[in-house]
């Protein structure tokens, strides 16, 4: 029996007891629920798909930071604000989905989330450094003079 908060005891069925049993420490294994009830369904292939999905979400979150500044100069401020707000909303939805996935306490899901964020951060930084290097070498000050 379980109290419902009002002092009344309610009987609980075995199925409701199973649904309340949640993992509260990190563990290995493919038996995990990620975001939706019954997914990835204890199948190794579906578990790998869930890992790649979480990895993709983590990478997408980081890469969306590039889109925040992608509003072209000359765009009307209200349109630019709507575009940036839209990107931010999608980015936060992805971030919360990754957070909820990590709350499954599965080591594989946690590792996929961290790896996805790392890959996304790497892509953002390598792109920024490449752009910076191109600008540096294309400026007139960097043209080597003949001696």
N, C-alpha and C positions, 0 to 999 in steps of 0.2 A: 504494500500500500504506500501511497505517496500523498503528501499534503499538497493541495493546490494553492496554498497561500491564504485561504480563508479559514483555515483550521479544520476543514473537512478532509477526510482521507478518501482517496479514490483508488480502486484496484487498478493495477497495471498489468497488461498482457505481456507475454514473452516477446512479441514483436516490437512493442514500444520500449521494452528494456534494451533490446539489441540496438535500436536506433539511437538510444541515448549513450551507448558505449562508444566513447571517442578516445582515440589515441592521444595521450598528453605528453609524450616524449618522442624524440626522434627514433625512427626505426627504418630498416631496410625492407624492401619487398614490393611486389607488384600489386598487392591487395590494398588499394587505396581508393578513396573517393576524391576526385578533383572537380570542384565547382558544381557538378550536377550529380544527383543521386543515380547510382548505377554506372557511372563513367569513371574510369576506364573498364570496368566490368571484369576484373581479375584475369584478363587476357594479356599475355606478354606483348603482343602487337599493339593493342590499344594503350597499354602502359607506355610504350615507346612513343606512340603518337601524342600522349598527354605530356611526356617530357619535352618533345619538340614544340608542342603548342605553348607551354610555359616559357621555354627558351625564346621562342619567337616573340611572345608578349613582352618579355624583359628587354629584348633587343629593340623592339618597336618603341617602347617607352623612351629609351635613351635617344633613338634616332629622331623622334618627334621633337626633340629640343632644337634640331636644325630648322624645323618648320616654323617654330615660334618667330624666328627672325626673318623668314622668307617672304614677308610682305614687301612688295616692290615699292621703291620710293615713288611718290606721286599718287599712290592709291589714296582714295578718300579715307579719312580717319575712321569713320563709322564702319566702312567695309573692312578695313584692316583690323579693327577691333573685333568684328564679328568672326573673321577668319581665325584670328588668334584665339578667341574664346572657343570656337569649335574644335580647334586642334587641342586646346587645353582640356576640354571636356572628354574627348576621346582618350587622351593620354591618361587622365585620372581614372577613367573606366578601366583601362588596361592595368593601371597600377593597383587598383583595388582587386581586380581579378587575380593578379600575381600574389597579392597579399593573402587572399583567401585560399589560393592554391598552396602556398607555403604553410598555412595553418593546418594542413593535413598532417604535418610533422613527418612527412616522408622524406628521407635523405635524398633520394633521386630527384624529387620535385624541387627541393630546396637548392640542390646543386644546379639544376637546370635554370632556375630563376636567377641565381647569382651569375652563372655563365652567360645567360642572355643579357643581363645588365652589363657585364664586362665586355661582351662582344659589341653591343650597341655603343657603349662609351668609346671603345677603340675605333669604331667606324667614324663616329662624330669627330674624335680628336685627330685621326689621320687625315680626314677630309679638311679640317680646319688648318692643320699644319701644311698640307699640300697647297691649299689656297694662299696661305701666308707666304710660303716659299715662292710661289709663282709671282705674287705681287712684289716681293722683295727683289727678285731678279729682273722683273719687267720695268722697274723704276729707272729713270735716267741716271740716277746716282750710282747705279751698280754696273754701268757699262764700263768694261775695262778699257783704259786708254793705252794706245800703242806708244812704246818708248822709243 
